[in-house]
């Protein structure tokens, strides 16, 4: 284990304990108005999660993935630290700006409002952008083809299949307000 592994572990703990878990507690109490999910969504979400949070621990704490190790210069790993920090900041900011509108799934919650302030004034999908930043940082911090690059390989199809349906759902629910918002902002990764 090296300093970059420790930074990654600390980042996961910051995300889970400081950003994600507080939202999930409130989210579980909310009533859903509409859920737009396909059977393949759960598979993509689960496999993305495995390579986001699970496979890296196998790499860091075991030898199971050692066949896929590679080396990078320290400056590349420090660049990964900066990108990783930006990802955590963007996650925290996006979740805070969403407030009670945050949802773990592609759904509309009772009383949900259109959020267009904070980071949402500049980036239409900052949570997806934060995940892409994490996916870029991970192979710079974890020098392993499986634990490092698995996330971006699996998150990309999730993003490409989910984001257009999410846009459609939001446009149908919020109508002209969302269409106006779409014209003012950029999609997270285009």
Residue frames as qw, qx, qy, qz and C-alpha x, y, z in Angstrom:
[[0.000, 0.891, 0.455, 0.000, 0.00, 0.00, 0.00],
 [0.439, 0.124, 0.009, 0.890, 1.30, 3.46, -0.89],
 [0.019, 0.316, 0.278, -0.907, 0.25, 7.06, -0.24],
 [0.344, 0.062, -0.424, -0.835, -2.00, 7.12, -3.32],
 [0.434, -0.283, -0.846, -0.129, -3.87, 4.04, -2.13],
 [0.225, -0.394, -0.617, 0.643, -4.36, 5.71, 1.26],
 [0.158, 0.218, -0.052, -0.962, -5.63, 8.88, -0.45],
 [0.418, -0.116, -0.679, -0.592, -8.08, 6.79, -2.48],
 [0.397, -0.363, -0.822, 0.188, -9.34, 5.00, 0.66],
 [0.086, -0.363, -0.388, 0.842, -9.76, 8.32, 2.48],
 [0.258, 0.096, -0.334, -0.901, -11.65, 9.67, -0.54],
 [0.435, -0.259, -0.805, -0.309, -14.01, 6.68, -0.51],
 [0.315, -0.424, -0.701, 0.479, -14.65, 7.21, 3.21],
 [0.041, 0.274, 0.094, -0.956, -15.26, 10.94, 2.69],
 [0.365, -0.047, -0.552, -0.749, -17.69, 10.16, -0.12],
 [0.463, -0.307, -0.825, -0.107, -19.52, 7.37, 1.70],
 [0.363, -0.471, -0.623, 0.508, -19.70, 8.88, 5.20],
 [0.116, -0.414, -0.147, 0.891, -19.71, 12.58, 4.46],
 [0.253, 0.210, -0.371, -0.869, -21.58, 12.86, 1.17],
 [0.424, -0.068, -0.772, -0.468, -23.59, 9.76, 0.24],
 [0.301, -0.295, -0.871, 0.252, -24.89, 8.19, 3.47],
 [0.082, 0.334, 0.407, -0.846, -26.47, 11.41, 4.81],
 [0.409, 0.184, -0.343, -0.825, -28.46, 11.70, 1.55],
 [0.412, -0.081, -0.878, -0.229, -29.57, 8.07, 1.56],
 [0.081, -0.280, -0.776, 0.560, -31.05, 8.40, 5.06],
 [0.296, 0.396, 0.183, -0.850, -33.31, 11.26, 3.95],
 [0.363, 0.226, -0.628, -0.650, -33.99, 9.70, 0.54],
 [0.171, -0.122, -0.978, 0.005, -35.44, 6.48, 1.95],
 [0.107, 0.440, 0.651, -0.609, -38.27, 8.46, 3.57],
 [0.250, 0.374, -0.182, -0.875, -39.45, 10.06, 0.33],
 [0.665, 0.421, 0.578, -0.216, -42.38, 9.14, -1.85],
 [0.268, -0.142, 0.643, 0.704, -41.81, 8.57, -5.56],
 [0.518, 0.532, 0.128, -0.657, -44.00, 10.12, -8.26],
 [0.820, 0.529, -0.143, -0.166, -42.34, 8.45, -11.25],
 [0.581, -0.474, 0.613, 0.249, -39.60, 5.86, -11.69],
 [0.703, 0.645, -0.202, -0.220, -37.99, 5.47, -15.10],
 [0.350, -0.545, 0.757, 0.083, -35.79, 2.39, -14.92],
 [0.783, 0.333, -0.431, -0.301, -35.02, -0.41, -17.31],
 [0.965, -0.262, 0.014, 0.023, -34.03, -3.95, -16.28],
 [0.772, 0.341, -0.158, 0.512, -30.49, -3.32, -17.57],
 [0.073, -0.838, 0.187, -0.507, -30.08, -0.29, -15.30],
 [0.760, -0.595, 0.221, -0.137, -29.61, -2.41, -12.19],
 [0.930, 0.076, 0.097, 0.347, -26.96, -4.54, -13.92],
 [0.468, 0.637, -0.073, 0.608, -25.04, -1.45, -15.12],
 [0.335, -0.815, 0.183, -0.436, -25.35, 0.25, -11.73],
 [0.886, -0.427, 0.179, 0.005, -24.14, -2.86, -9.90],
 [0.858, 0.198, 0.064, 0.469, -21.17, -3.54, -12.19],
 [0.219, 0.772, -0.114, 0.585, -20.20, 0.14, -12.09],
 [0.557, -0.750, 0.194, -0.299, -20.33, 0.06, -8.30],
 [0.957, -0.179, 0.092, 0.207, -18.17, -3.08, -8.20],
 [0.706, 0.317, 0.025, 0.633, -15.41, -1.39, -10.21],
 [0.039, -0.811, 0.049, -0.581, -15.87, 1.91, -8.40],
 [0.480, -0.678, 0.335, -0.445, -15.77, 0.70, -4.81],
 [0.937, -0.237, 0.228, -0.118, -15.09, -3.06, -4.65],
 [0.881, 0.363, -0.065, 0.296, -12.38, -4.05, -7.16],
 [0.211, 0.783, -0.357, 0.464, -9.99, -1.34, -5.92],
 [0.604, -0.604, 0.419, -0.309, -10.01, -2.90, -2.44],
 [0.982, 0.053, 0.158, 0.093, -9.06, -6.27, -3.97],
 [0.619, 0.635, -0.174, 0.428, -6.16, -4.51, -5.67],
 [0.093, -0.781, 0.371, -0.494, -5.03, -2.58, -2.59],
 [0.590, -0.494, 0.517, -0.375, -5.41, -5.35, 0.01],
 [0.883, -0.019, 0.468, -0.023, -4.72, -8.48, -2.00],
 [0.222, -0.430, 0.683, 0.547, -2.77, -10.02, -4.84],
 [0.602, 0.420, 0.674, -0.085, -5.74, -11.23, -6.87],
 [0.489, 0.852, 0.184, -0.037, -5.38, -8.43, -9.45],
 [0.403, -0.705, 0.374, 0.448, -1.58, -8.12, -9.38],
 [0.626, 0.189, 0.605, 0.454, -1.33, -9.58, -12.90],
 [0.291, 0.791, 0.411, 0.347, -2.75, -6.27, -14.18],
 [0.381, -0.786, -0.057, 0.483, -0.41, -3.86, -12.38],
 [0.569, 0.617, 0.092, 0.536, 1.41, -1.07, -14.20],
 [0.486, -0.428, -0.188, 0.738, 3.66, 1.82, -13.20],
 [0.202, 0.885, 0.239, 0.345, 3.24, 5.57, -13.56],
 [0.384, 0.294, -0.318, 0.815, 5.53, 8.43, -12.59],
 [0.214, -0.430, -0.626, 0.615, 4.71, 10.14, -9.29],
 [0.110, 0.184, -0.052, -0.975, 3.64, 13.35, -11.03],
 [0.399, -0.180, -0.674, -0.596, 0.83, 11.41, -12.77],
 [0.427, -0.426, -0.776, 0.187, -0.40, 10.08, -9.45],
 [0.142, -0.369, -0.344, 0.852, -0.29, 13.56, -7.91],
 [0.264, -0.001, -0.385, -0.884, -2.33, 14.79, -10.88],
 [0.454, -0.320, -0.802, -0.221, -4.76, 12.00, -9.98],
 [0.280, -0.397, -0.620, 0.616, -4.95, 13.37, -6.42],
 [0.091, 0.218, -0.002, -0.972, -5.95, 16.79, -7.77],
 [0.419, -0.097, -0.604, -0.671, -8.60, 15.30, -10.09],
 [0.434, -0.329, -0.829, 0.125, -9.83, 13.06, -7.27],
 [0.137, -0.345, -0.449, 0.812, -10.16, 16.07, -4.98],
 [0.264, 0.102, -0.254, -0.925, -12.11, 17.92, -7.68],
 [0.450, -0.217, -0.790, -0.355, -14.41, 14.91, -7.99],
 [0.345, -0.404, -0.739, 0.415, -15.12, 14.82, -4.26],
 [0.012, 0.282, 0.179, -0.943, -15.70, 18.57, -4.17],
 [0.355, 0.006, -0.468, -0.809, -18.10, 18.39, -7.13],
 [0.429, -0.316, -0.843, -0.073, -19.98, 15.44, -5.58],
 [0.246, -0.402, -0.599, 0.647, -20.35, 17.30, -2.30],
 [0.110, 0.243, -0.035, -0.963, -21.40, 20.53, -3.97],
 [0.377, -0.093, -0.654, -0.649, -23.87, 18.83, -6.35],
 [0.403, -0.389, -0.824, 0.087, -25.52, 16.81, -3.56],
 [0.153, -0.403, -0.438, 0.789, -25.71, 19.91, -1.33],
 [0.198, 0.153, -0.241, -0.938, -27.21, 22.00, -4.14],
 [0.403, -0.222, -0.777, -0.429, -29.79, 19.29, -4.82],
 [0.347, -0.230, 0.487, -0.768, -30.81, 19.23, -1.17],
 [0.603, 0.107, 0.656, -0.440, -34.11, 17.37, -0.79],
 [0.715, 0.534, -0.133, -0.432, -34.26, 16.79, -4.56],
 [0.052, 0.510, -0.851, -0.112, -31.43, 14.23, -4.48],
 [0.924, 0.052, 0.148, -0.348, -32.36, 10.74, -5.64],
 [0.457, -0.415, 0.758, 0.209, -30.33, 7.56, -6.00],
 [0.498, 0.292, 0.784, 0.229, -32.38, 6.44, -8.98],
 [0.014, -0.095, -0.445, -0.891, -33.82, 7.86, -12.15],
 [0.168, -0.603, -0.780, 0.016, -37.08, 9.05, -10.62],
 [0.117, -0.540, -0.034, -0.833, -39.17, 12.05, -9.67],
 [0.261, -0.235, -0.770, 0.533, -39.84, 12.50, -5.96],
 [0.150, -0.821, -0.546, -0.078, -42.93, 14.08, -4.42],
 [0.228, -0.941, -0.079, 0.237, -42.35, 17.82, -4.17],
 [0.680, -0.098, 0.293, 0.665, -39.24, 17.72, -6.33],
 [0.194, 0.926, 0.055, -0.319, -38.21, 21.08, -7.76],
 [0.741, 0.563, -0.014, 0.366, -35.93, 21.99, -10.63],
 [0.559, -0.680, 0.099, 0.465, -32.49, 22.87, -9.28],
 [0.605, 0.672, 0.122, 0.410, -30.69, 25.43, -11.42],
 [0.161, -0.939, 0.244, -0.182, -28.51, 27.18, -8.85],
 [0.655, -0.557, 0.491, 0.141, -25.05, 26.43, -7.46],
 [0.291, -0.321, 0.765, 0.476, -23.04, 24.11, -9.70],
 [0.439, 0.479, 0.758, 0.065, -26.27, 23.32, -11.56],
 [0.239, 0.880, 0.074, -0.405, -26.15, 26.85, -12.99],
 [0.079, 0.718, -0.584, -0.369, -23.04, 25.82, -14.95],
 [0.116, 0.207, -0.954, -0.183, -23.18, 22.03, -15.34],
 [0.695, -0.136, -0.248, -0.661, -26.46, 20.28, -16.06],
 [0.944, -0.192, -0.254, -0.085, -25.33, 16.92, -14.67],
 [0.005, -0.775, 0.556, -0.300, -22.60, 17.59, -12.08],
 [0.783, -0.329, 0.497, -0.180, -23.03, 14.19, -10.41],
 [0.911, 0.360, 0.145, 0.136, -22.16, 12.47, -13.71],
 [0.374, 0.818, -0.306, 0.311, -19.28, 14.92, -14.18],
 [0.432, -0.676, 0.533, -0.268, -18.02, 14.07, -10.67],
 [0.919, -0.056, 0.391, -0.025, -18.14, 10.37, -11.51],
 [0.760, 0.603, -0.043, 0.239, -16.17, 10.96, -14.72],
 [0.031, 0.832, -0.452, 0.319, -13.55, 12.92, -12.74],
 [0.705, -0.435, 0.530, -0.183, -13.33, 10.02, -10.27],
 [0.932, 0.249, 0.258, 0.051, -13.05, 7.56, -13.17],
 [0.526, 0.762, -0.241, 0.291, -10.17, 9.60, -14.64],
 [0.224, -0.757, 0.512, -0.338, -8.42, 9.88, -11.27],
 [0.902, -0.275, 0.282, -0.177, -8.76, 6.22, -10.30],
 [0.929, 0.257, -0.012, 0.267, -6.24, 4.76, -12.81],
 [0.292, 0.744, -0.325, 0.505, -3.81, 7.54, -11.87],
 [0.453, -0.612, 0.458, -0.459, -4.07, 6.58, -8.19],
 [0.818, -0.146, 0.538, -0.139, -4.48, 2.81, -8.52],
 [0.212, 0.599, -0.652, -0.414, -1.93, 1.45, -10.97],
 [0.389, 0.048, 0.920, -0.014, -3.90, -1.57, -12.08],
 [0.162, -0.028, -0.628, -0.761, -5.70, -2.12, -15.38],
 [0.314, -0.460, -0.817, -0.151, -8.71, -3.77, -13.70],
 [0.310, -0.642, -0.518, 0.473, -9.09, -1.66, -10.54],
 [0.163, -0.394, 0.078, 0.901, -8.03, 1.53, -12.27],
 [0.177, 0.123, -0.493, -0.843, -9.73, 1.47, -15.66],
 [0.043, -0.342, -0.937, -0.053, -12.70, -0.81, -14.88],
 [0.073, 0.600, 0.497, -0.623, -14.74, 2.10, -13.58],
 [0.215, 0.513, -0.219, -0.801, -14.56, 4.26, -16.70],
 [0.134, 0.061, -0.878, -0.455, -15.17, 1.25, -18.94],
 [0.108, -0.435, -0.892, 0.052, -18.37, 0.37, -17.07],
 [0.032, 0.598, 0.393, -0.698, -19.58, 3.85, -16.14],
 [0.071, 0.265, -0.428, -0.861, -19.49, 5.12, -19.73],
 [0.215, -0.263, -0.818, -0.465, -22.29, 2.82, -20.99],
 [0.175, -0.580, -0.699, 0.379, -24.31, 3.59, -17.85],
 [0.026, -0.519, -0.052, 0.853, -23.99, 7.31, -18.58],
 [0.112, 0.140, -0.598, -0.781, -24.72, 6.93, -22.30],
 [0.246, -0.358, -0.853, -0.289, -27.89, 4.91, -21.72],
 [0.259, -0.597, -0.651, 0.391, -29.18, 6.69, -18.63],
 [0.142, -0.361, -0.064, 0.920, -28.50, 10.37, -19.24],
 [0.172, -0.108, -0.509, -0.836, -30.72, 10.79, -22.36],
 [0.401, -0.494, -0.752, -0.175, -33.63, 9.09, -20.57],
 [0.343, -0.506, -0.462, 0.642, -33.05, 11.26, -17.52],
 [0.030, -0.139, 0.177, 0.974, -33.12, 14.37, -19.72],
 [0.306, -0.297, -0.669, -0.609, -36.41, 13.21, -21.25],
 [0.424, -0.528, -0.711, 0.188, -37.92, 12.48, -17.83],
 [0.250, -0.427, -0.263, 0.828, -36.93, 15.91, -16.51],
 [0.087, 0.009, -0.373, -0.924, -38.25, 17.68, -19.63],
 [0.370, -0.416, -0.737, -0.383, -41.58, 15.85, -19.33],
 [0.431, -0.564, -0.609, 0.355, -41.90, 16.65, -15.63],
 [0.253, -0.560, -0.161, 0.772, -40.66, 20.25, -15.58],
 [0.450, 0.783, 0.429, 0.033, -41.75, 21.24, -19.10],
 [0.399, 0.843, 0.012, 0.359, -40.56, 24.56, -20.52],
 [0.401, -0.869, 0.286, -0.054, -38.59, 25.40, -17.37],
 [0.786, -0.290, 0.471, 0.275, -36.30, 22.42, -18.00],
 [0.684, 0.542, 0.308, 0.380, -36.00, 23.15, -21.71],
 [0.070, 0.962, -0.099, 0.244, -34.93, 26.72, -20.89],
 [0.608, -0.681, 0.404, 0.056, -32.49, 25.36, -18.30],
 [0.862, 0.098, 0.390, 0.310, -31.04, 22.96, -20.91],
 [0.502, 0.775, 0.110, 0.369, -30.26, 25.89, -23.21],
 [0.166, -0.932, 0.229, -0.227, -28.38, 27.72, -20.43],
 [0.601, -0.581, 0.549, -0.012, -26.19, 24.84, -19.28],
 [0.413, 0.487, -0.742, -0.203, -23.77, 22.29, -20.65],
 [0.960, -0.157, -0.186, -0.138, -24.19, 18.56, -20.32],
 [0.662, -0.683, 0.289, 0.105, -21.61, 17.21, -17.89],
 [0.628, -0.346, 0.577, 0.391, -19.32, 15.45, -20.30],
 [0.651, 0.597, 0.404, 0.236, -20.01, 16.65, -23.82]]
